[in-house]
Amino acid sequence: MPSRDDGAVDVRRRFGGGPATGALSAGLVVVVVGVLLYVVRDAAYRATASGAVALPSVVGGFFEVVGELGLVVLVGVAALLTWRARSRGLEHLAVAAVAAVSAVAAYVLSEVVKGFVREERPCRTLSVHTVAACPAPGDWAWPSNHATIAGALTTAIVILSPVWWRLAVPLALAVGASRVLTGAHYWHDVVAGLAVGVVVVWFGTWALAPTAHRLLERSLASGPPQWRRLLGQGYVPRYAVPDLPEDGADRDPGALEHPGEHPGEHPGEHPGEHWDEQSDEHRAD
């Protein structure tokens, strides 16, 4: 197979995608927290938004920057790790590609859900002064798109290189918190968005990575050299057939092993002579 890691069979183990017991337990905890935050959503929102307004204006501006710049940083890290996966083998590249597609799917899903739920922004339903201007009417609240994207990108980053969690996880939490501090969302909007991003990317990668790996292998086998180089697999497979001479003549395998020798001649024999095995002497024709 045109892969740098021919011994790997199960691509899922490239990102620790074993039993989903831990992920399901974490999902249950998130659901419980989300329900509790929904029960106290108005009080929690007023306390957070009013507290942010009471801070110096430069702090409020910082909250707004974190919400946007944090996503830019997460996108950059995810793109860097995806590009680096090219040099780590086809299995890693397949995981990276599916994680990226799953992150986009998580965002699309959050938009679809918002269109069905149609929850109004708290800055419109509650009389609270906020740090940032309230989004336009029709821009619904639940779940938070920013939190969904942050959760999806963070999950993709941790899948590709777990050591990056020290940057990605706090940054995703900061992005989510900034959406409440600036007055754009309830807390349960943010928790739901993070959950959507994490669940879709994790289970999407777990389910689709093996299929993506098989498709990449097939594309390498039939694709042009430019495609192999783009995927970081720019090498000649061991089973490749060597090019024939331009005139189409067949080449004797012996000539490849002993360049400079003529077929049918013994090493050291000159043209016009043959080797007499009976007398071990050269005789002229």
C-alpha positions as CSV (number, residue, x, y, z in Angstrom):
1,M,0.0,0.0,0.0
2,P,1.3,3.5,-0.7
3,S,1.6,4.4,2.9
4,R,4.6,5.2,5.1
5,D,3.2,3.2,7.9
6,D,2.2,-0.1,6.4
7,G,2.0,-1.9,9.7
8,A,-0.9,0.2,11.0
9,V,-4.3,-1.4,10.6
10,D,-6.7,0.5,12.8
11,V,-6.5,4.2,12.0
12,R,-8.6,5.0,15.1
13,R,-5.7,4.3,17.4
14,R,-3.8,7.2,15.8
15,F,-5.8,9.5,18.1
16,G,-6.7,7.2,20.9
17,G,-10.1,6.6,19.6
18,G,-10.8,3.5,21.6
19,P,-13.9,2.8,23.7
20,A,-16.2,5.9,24.0
21,T,-17.0,5.3,27.7
22,G,-15.0,8.4,28.8
23,A,-16.5,10.6,26.1
24,L,-20.1,9.5,27.0
25,S,-19.5,10.1,30.7
26,A,-18.2,13.6,30.0
27,G,-21.1,14.2,27.7
28,L,-23.5,13.3,30.5
29,V,-21.8,15.7,32.8
30,V,-22.1,18.5,30.2
31,V,-25.8,17.8,29.8
32,V,-26.4,18.1,33.6
33,V,-24.4,21.3,33.8
34,G,-26.3,22.7,30.9
35,V,-29.7,21.9,32.4
36,L,-28.7,23.6,35.7
37,L,-27.4,26.7,33.9
38,Y,-30.7,26.8,32.0
39,V,-32.7,26.9,35.2
40,V,-30.8,29.9,36.5
41,R,-30.1,31.4,33.1
42,D,-31.5,34.9,33.7
43,A,-29.9,35.4,37.1
44,A,-26.5,34.0,35.9
45,Y,-26.6,36.2,32.8
46,R,-27.5,39.4,34.7
47,A,-24.7,38.8,37.2
48,T,-22.1,38.1,34.5
49,A,-23.0,40.9,32.1
50,S,-23.5,43.5,34.8
51,G,-20.2,42.6,36.4
52,A,-18.4,42.9,33.1
53,V,-19.9,46.4,32.5
54,A,-18.7,47.5,35.9
55,L,-15.1,46.8,34.9
56,P,-12.8,49.3,33.2
57,S,-13.6,49.8,29.5
58,V,-10.3,48.4,28.5
59,V,-11.2,45.1,30.1
60,G,-14.5,45.0,28.3
61,G,-12.6,45.6,25.0
62,F,-10.3,42.7,25.9
63,F,-13.3,40.4,26.3
64,E,-14.4,41.3,22.8
65,V,-10.9,40.7,21.3
66,V,-10.6,37.3,23.0
67,G,-13.9,36.1,21.5
68,E,-12.6,36.8,17.9
69,L,-8.8,36.5,18.2
70,G,-9.1,33.2,20.1
71,L,-10.8,31.6,17.2
72,V,-8.1,32.9,14.8
73,V,-5.4,31.3,17.0
74,L,-7.2,28.0,17.2
75,V,-7.7,28.0,13.4
76,G,-4.0,28.7,12.9
77,V,-2.9,25.9,15.3
78,A,-5.3,23.4,13.7
79,A,-4.0,24.3,10.2
80,L,-0.4,23.9,11.3
81,L,-1.0,20.5,12.8
82,T,-3.0,19.4,9.7
83,W,-0.1,20.4,7.4
84,R,2.4,18.6,9.7
85,A,0.3,15.4,9.6
86,R,1.4,15.1,5.9
87,S,4.9,14.1,7.1
88,R,3.8,11.7,9.8
89,G,2.1,9.2,7.5
90,L,-1.1,8.6,5.6
91,E,-3.0,7.5,8.8
92,H,-2.3,10.8,10.5
93,L,-3.3,12.7,7.4
94,A,-6.6,10.8,7.2
95,V,-7.3,11.7,10.8
96,A,-6.5,15.3,10.2
97,A,-8.7,15.6,7.1
98,V,-11.7,14.0,8.8
99,A,-11.2,16.2,11.9
100,A,-11.3,19.3,9.7
101,V,-14.4,18.2,7.9
102,S,-16.1,17.3,11.2
103,A,-15.3,20.8,12.6
104,V,-17.1,22.4,9.6
105,A,-20.0,19.9,10.1
106,A,-20.2,21.0,13.7
107,Y,-20.6,24.6,12.7
108,V,-23.2,23.8,10.1
109,L,-25.1,21.7,12.7
110,S,-25.1,24.6,15.2
111,E,-26.6,26.9,12.5
112,V,-29.3,24.4,11.7
113,V,-30.2,23.9,15.3
114,K,-30.3,27.7,15.9
115,G,-32.7,28.0,13.1
116,F,-35.1,25.5,14.6
117,V,-34.8,26.6,18.3
118,R,-34.9,30.3,17.5
119,E,-34.0,31.4,21.0
120,E,-33.8,35.2,21.4
121,R,-30.6,36.8,22.6
122,P,-30.6,37.7,26.3
123,C,-29.5,41.3,25.5
124,R,-32.9,41.7,23.8
125,T,-35.2,40.0,26.3
126,L,-33.5,41.3,29.5
127,S,-33.0,44.9,30.5
128,V,-29.3,44.7,31.1
129,H,-26.6,47.0,29.8
130,T,-23.9,45.0,28.0
131,V,-20.2,45.6,27.0
132,A,-20.9,44.9,23.3
133,A,-23.7,45.9,21.0
134,C,-26.5,43.3,20.8
135,P,-26.6,41.3,17.6
136,A,-29.2,42.0,15.0
137,P,-32.7,40.5,15.3
138,G,-32.9,37.0,13.8
139,D,-29.4,36.2,15.0
140,W,-30.5,33.5,17.4
141,A,-28.7,32.6,20.7
142,W,-28.8,28.8,21.3
143,P,-26.3,27.2,20.8
144,S,-23.4,29.7,20.6
145,N,-21.6,29.5,17.2
146,H,-18.4,30.9,18.7
147,A,-18.4,28.2,21.4
148,T,-19.2,25.5,18.8
149,I,-16.3,26.5,16.6
150,A,-13.9,26.8,19.6
151,G,-14.9,23.3,20.9
152,A,-14.6,21.7,17.5
153,L,-11.2,23.2,16.8
154,T,-9.9,22.4,20.2
155,T,-11.0,18.8,19.8
156,A,-9.3,18.5,16.4
157,I,-6.1,20.0,17.9
158,V,-6.1,17.6,20.8
159,I,-6.7,14.6,18.4
160,L,-3.8,15.7,16.2
161,S,-1.4,16.5,19.0
162,P,-2.6,16.0,22.6
163,V,0.3,18.1,24.0
164,W,-1.5,21.3,22.6
165,W,-4.4,20.9,25.1
166,R,-2.5,23.3,27.4
167,L,-3.1,26.1,24.9
168,A,-6.3,25.0,23.1
169,V,-8.5,24.1,26.1
170,P,-8.1,27.3,28.1
171,L,-8.4,29.4,24.9
172,A,-11.7,27.6,24.0
173,L,-13.1,28.2,27.5
174,A,-12.0,31.9,27.3
175,V,-13.8,32.3,23.9
176,G,-17.0,30.8,25.4
177,A,-16.8,32.9,28.5
178,S,-16.2,36.1,26.5
179,R,-19.6,35.6,24.7
180,V,-21.4,35.8,28.1
181,L,-19.2,38.6,29.4
182,T,-19.9,40.8,26.4
183,G,-23.6,40.1,26.7
184,A,-24.2,38.1,23.5
185,H,-25.2,34.7,25.1
186,Y,-26.5,32.9,28.1
187,W,-24.2,30.5,29.9
188,H,-26.1,27.5,28.7
189,D,-25.7,28.7,25.1
190,V,-22.0,28.5,25.5
191,V,-22.0,25.1,27.2
192,A,-24.3,23.7,24.5
193,G,-22.0,25.1,21.8
194,L,-18.9,23.6,23.3
195,A,-20.6,20.2,23.6
196,V,-21.7,20.2,20.0
197,G,-18.2,21.0,18.8
198,V,-16.6,18.4,20.9
199,V,-19.1,15.6,20.3
200,V,-19.3,16.1,16.5
201,V,-15.6,16.2,15.9
202,W,-14.6,13.4,18.3
203,F,-17.2,10.9,17.1
204,G,-17.1,12.1,13.5
205,T,-13.3,11.4,13.4
206,W,-13.7,8.1,15.2
207,A,-16.3,6.9,12.6
208,L,-14.9,8.3,9.4
209,A,-11.1,8.1,9.8
210,P,-10.8,4.5,8.5
211,T,-12.9,5.3,5.5
212,A,-10.9,8.4,4.7
213,H,-7.7,6.4,5.0
214,R,-8.9,3.9,2.5
215,L,-9.9,6.6,0.1
216,L,-6.5,8.3,0.4
217,E,-4.7,5.1,-0.3
218,R,-6.8,4.5,-3.5
219,S,-6.3,8.0,-4.7
220,L,-2.5,7.7,-4.2
221,A,-2.5,4.4,-6.2
222,S,-4.3,6.0,-9.2
223,G,-3.4,9.7,-8.8
224,P,-0.7,11.8,-10.5
225,P,2.6,12.5,-8.9
226,Q,1.5,16.0,-8.0
227,W,-1.3,14.6,-5.9
228,R,1.2,12.3,-4.0
229,R,3.5,15.3,-3.3
230,L,0.6,17.3,-2.1
231,L,-0.3,14.6,0.4
232,G,3.3,14.4,1.5
233,Q,3.7,10.9,-0.1
234,G,6.0,11.9,-3.0
235,Y,7.9,8.7,-3.4
236,V,7.9,5.8,-5.9
237,P,6.1,2.7,-4.6
238,R,8.2,-0.5,-4.4
239,Y,6.0,-2.2,-6.9
240,A,6.4,0.5,-9.6
241,V,7.4,-0.8,-13.0
242,P,10.7,0.8,-14.3
243,D,10.4,2.9,-17.4
244,L,11.3,1.1,-20.7
245,P,13.7,2.7,-23.2
246,E,12.2,5.3,-25.5
247,D,12.5,3.0,-28.5
248,G,10.2,0.4,-26.8
249,A,12.9,-2.3,-26.9
250,D,12.9,-4.8,-24.0
251,R,15.7,-4.6,-21.6
252,D,17.5,-7.7,-20.4
253,P,17.4,-7.9,-16.6
254,G,21.0,-9.0,-16.7
255,A,22.0,-5.8,-18.3
256,L,20.6,-3.9,-15.4
257,E,22.5,-5.9,-12.9
258,H,25.8,-5.7,-14.8
259,P,26.0,-2.4,-16.7
260,G,28.5,-2.4,-19.5
261,E,28.3,-6.1,-20.2
262,H,26.7,-7.5,-23.4
263,P,24.2,-10.3,-23.2
264,G,25.6,-13.7,-23.9
265,E,29.2,-12.6,-23.1
266,H,31.3,-13.7,-20.1
267,P,32.7,-10.9,-17.9
268,G,36.0,-9.8,-19.3
269,E,35.2,-11.2,-22.8
270,H,35.8,-8.9,-25.7
271,P,33.5,-8.6,-28.7
272,G,34.3,-11.3,-31.3
273,E,35.4,-13.8,-28.7
274,H,33.6,-16.5,-26.8
275,W,34.4,-18.5,-23.8
276,D,35.3,-22.1,-24.2
277,E,34.3,-23.8,-20.9
278,Q,36.1,-27.0,-21.8
279,S,39.6,-25.5,-22.2
280,D,39.1,-22.3,-20.2
281,E,40.7,-20.4,-23.0
282,H,39.6,-17.6,-25.2
283,R,39.2,-18.5,-28.8
284,A,38.7,-16.1,-31.6
285,D,35.7,-16.6,-33.8
